[in-house]
Amino acid sequence: MTLPLDGAWLVFPQAGEREGEGGDAYEVMNFGDQELSALREANRREGFKAVYVLPGQTILEALGRQT
């Protein structure tokens, strides 16, 4: 089975005192071509923010582009 590489992904830490903090374990969710669903999921979680990542771009590069 191959994983889809394209589409809207959310990756966030799960280990820690509060959801979204830590770094021992990560949850990965793929929304395919449903970017709006990915944004809604990110916004549903307190303290999370959506980051638009272009194909081939790292998360750190995307964060740097937003600031």
N, C-alpha and C positions, 0 to 999 in steps of 0.2 A: 504494500500500500504506500503510495506517495502522498505527501502532504501538499496541499495547495500553497504556493508561495506568493501568489498575487492576492490582492484584496485587502480588506480592512482587518488589521490585527490589533488586539489589546494584549499587552504583556505587563503584569504588575506583581510586586512582591506580596506574599501572603503571610509569611512568618513575622511575628512581632506582636507587640501589645495591642496595636490597633490595625485594622485592615489597611493595607497599602503601605505599611512600614515593615522594615526587616530586609531580608535578602537571602534567607536560607532556602526558600521555596518560592517559585513563581507560578502564577496561573497564566495560561495562554489561551486566548479565545480568537477564533477566526470568524469573521462575518462575511467573507466572500466579497461580493460587490455591494453589500448593504452598509455603506459608510455611515449613513444616518443611524442605523441600529448600533453601530460601534460607538458613535458619539453619545447616544442616549445611555448606553451601558456605562461609559466613562463618567458621564454627568450624574448618574444615579448613585455613584459611590462617593461618599463624603471625602473631601480632600483630594480627589483625583482631578486631573485636567487632561483634556484631549490634546495631543500633539500630532500635527499632520506631518507624516514622514513620506518623502518622495521615494520612488523605486530606486534602490541602490544606495540610499542614504542611511547613515546610522542614526540611532535615536539621539546621541549626543550632538551630531551635526544639525538635526532638526531642532533641538532645543536651542542651540546657538543661533540658528536662523531666526527664531521667534523673539529673541531679546534685542 
